[in-house]
Amino acid sequence: MQSLRMIEDWPVPHAAAAVVRGSDGALLGAHGPQEQLFPLASVTKLLSAYAALVAVEEGVFELDDPAGPDGSTVRHLLAHTSGLAFDEHRVMAEPGNRRLYSNAGFDVLAATLESASGIPFAQYAAEAVFQPLGMHATLINTAHRAPAGAGGLSTAADLVRFAAELQSPKLLAPATVHAATREVAFPGTSGVLPGFGHRRPNDWGLGFEIRDHKTPHWTGTANSPATFGHFGQSGTFLWVDPTADLACLALTDRDFGPWAAEVWPRLSDAVLTETA
């Protein structure tokens, strides 16, 4: 795909990108070092959320089990509505009232899964998600804030496999993935989309941001409102656009900044144009 060659002009030391078709999981294009290990930052939350959803289906816990502050549940933690602050275990709001994007909430989510399963979170994620999908280079280490992003490492080749799973799930029931990625959790909730300011509403599923009509946004102007995914502060993103039947991902080794807000949407629009 010629559009992926745009990453050659990005102001980053290294970049890798790929596009995956949803209907059959075909790799439509890839550019850059596909086997290079990159820090994922908050793209890790997609992997952590998927592991938590596997745990729900396995009966480890339920979405509405208590977790976090009083009145909060597993569902609240996944949807960033537990009321926990961004990066500390401090309650800022009543559960369900505000979309407070929270790394601390994913810490609590991981701890809740560990307690309920008796298995360290990193091991559970590896056994439940990475190994079955053949994501052999991917890991969530034991660093502080690891499930939220500080400890996630992967390759473009591995995330291609995860992108295919999101579009045609084998590890989870399709209804579970639909609920997590296409249905807004706690509709009408407002909050800050990191890097892009306050959004009213700030739609989110269960671990997955839902684009809806947010603007500006890190995806393209041509992406449908149904697009879901996440970006990371390490200069990474993964989106799935069900309307276009596509997923696109990019990994870099430069922290997110104005450069990313400029080049990511351009790449996304070029990919959608080329595959239309």
Steps between C-alpha positions, in 0.01 A plus 500: 500500500646830386327693778707324766819645350393828659662383824840547333448875537393493862737681743579181693807275528305188401144422395303198391144488368253245369144468371278197561172421325221395731303259284780247468786630718717556194807719535442763230825683556795542733793737509792545735660249739214263576695295756650792694386521859339835588359631829123516462414747778121519527436274201578241769156577645341326202691183584426533872131557431486196273655285772243632746218414260638147465493482879134604496413225253700247702308593814797646687289805578201684355479845348276619781708358784623767743850627421674824591334781698166451677229455239747422222507175301721323247285665232573847644874431502501388136294802395704760695198594712612364838572852625869429558750770410723479194815368663429454869263303719294803595124521449401804293134427422214263567518186283318543169481880513810604306735346246824543695767330292690303761821300495434431866171338402681248283738429789197413711351295215816291477520456876134393507562239231809372683308469825205322338707262285803441720718561192732799446345737248788485252482119501122502460520737202770289338309174546157641414588729209859508376579130476173395331540774240866424434610837636829353619692828529231682699517539875370703789783511750476549872589869501291755685198597287573202272138407414423867430791541261838532669580132455355414159734400217409360160578490129298603198486135394344402833250786497392390151386176664318691773335730242373194314360362826315823573330484162422129500526379861600146586594544867181680598138475397425754224227646722758572772729680256206692356398616847856607581571682175170614349277577799568812705544421867325759717366708206514878521801503733739788439871519562845571363637308202873507585691722260184641341309671779153478652232317303128511565423215480824303519377165374678185610423131496661247732868587467456629143452862406211553257557781253139611452505866385800626698704761322789553480597138544803277459328291230421636154223733393379215277477251785141407582346584839506125572882497502649372824849453639765684700819698468802506725735766629792308350381602152284195430144437386260230393155564357229280355238649269216247464334708229815487285570137602856601589745530784809719492788512744822693536787469746777755551768581752424869548266630768159627394485871422377749238690305234277196561177698505602628156627186322278227646170632355670553163616140494160372604325701228751380239450138603122534479525668159734236360282212618162652410 
